[in-house]
């Protein structure tokens, strides 16, 4: 397992890049988080509250899957749009197994897999 990892993440998917000077591998994880419906009128039956609980549960499971994949990393670069990168960073910080990992969080727009790989390699100083 590579000790240098890059993760592009949003609430729908994560592209994980395991990088070393000689080898780069990627893995894509899809979340089960659904789109946010708009609730109008009565909230009888839970409505938005039930959605939020399910959303949080699905997101927690998604982040757990990501962290399981990178649990041996010594350095982690987390990039992506929106709040997912900060949420993942916060969750990673609570893992004792990752306590010594160097974690960097940076904003990034939507990217293709080759763009993500290039950004990760550049961050760690590996040649393109």
Secondary structure as the mmCIF struct_conf table of DSSP 4:
data_model
#
loop_
_struct_conf.conf_type_id
_struct_conf.id
_struct_conf.beg_label_comp_id
_struct_conf.beg_label_asym_id
_struct_conf.beg_label_seq_id
_struct_conf.end_label_comp_id
_struct_conf.end_label_asym_id
_struct_conf.end_label_seq_id
BEND BEND1 UNK A 3 UNK A 3
STRN STRN1 UNK A 4 UNK A 9
BEND BEND2 UNK A 11 UNK A 12
STRN STRN2 UNK A 13 UNK A 19
BEND BEND3 UNK A 21 UNK A 22
STRN STRN3 UNK A 24 UNK A 30
HELX_LH_PP_P HELX_LH_PP_P1 UNK A 33 UNK A 35
HELX_LH_PP_P HELX_LH_PP_P2 UNK A 37 UNK A 39
BEND BEND4 UNK A 41 UNK A 41
TURN_TY1_P TURN_TY1_P1 UNK A 44 UNK A 45
HELX_RH_AL_P HELX_RH_AL_P1 UNK A 47 UNK A 70
TURN_TY1_P TURN_TY1_P2 UNK A 71 UNK A 72
BEND BEND5 UNK A 74 UNK A 74
STRN STRN4 UNK A 75 UNK A 80
BEND BEND6 UNK A 81 UNK A 83
HELX_RH_AL_P HELX_RH_AL_P2 UNK A 84 UNK A 93
TURN_TY1_P TURN_TY1_P3 UNK A 94 UNK A 94
HELX_RH_3T_P HELX_RH_3T_P1 UNK A 96 UNK A 98
TURN_TY1_P TURN_TY1_P4 UNK A 99 UNK A 100
STRN STRN5 UNK A 102 UNK A 107
HELX_RH_AL_P HELX_RH_AL_P3 UNK A 113 UNK A 124
TURN_TY1_P TURN_TY1_P5 UNK A 125 UNK A 125
#
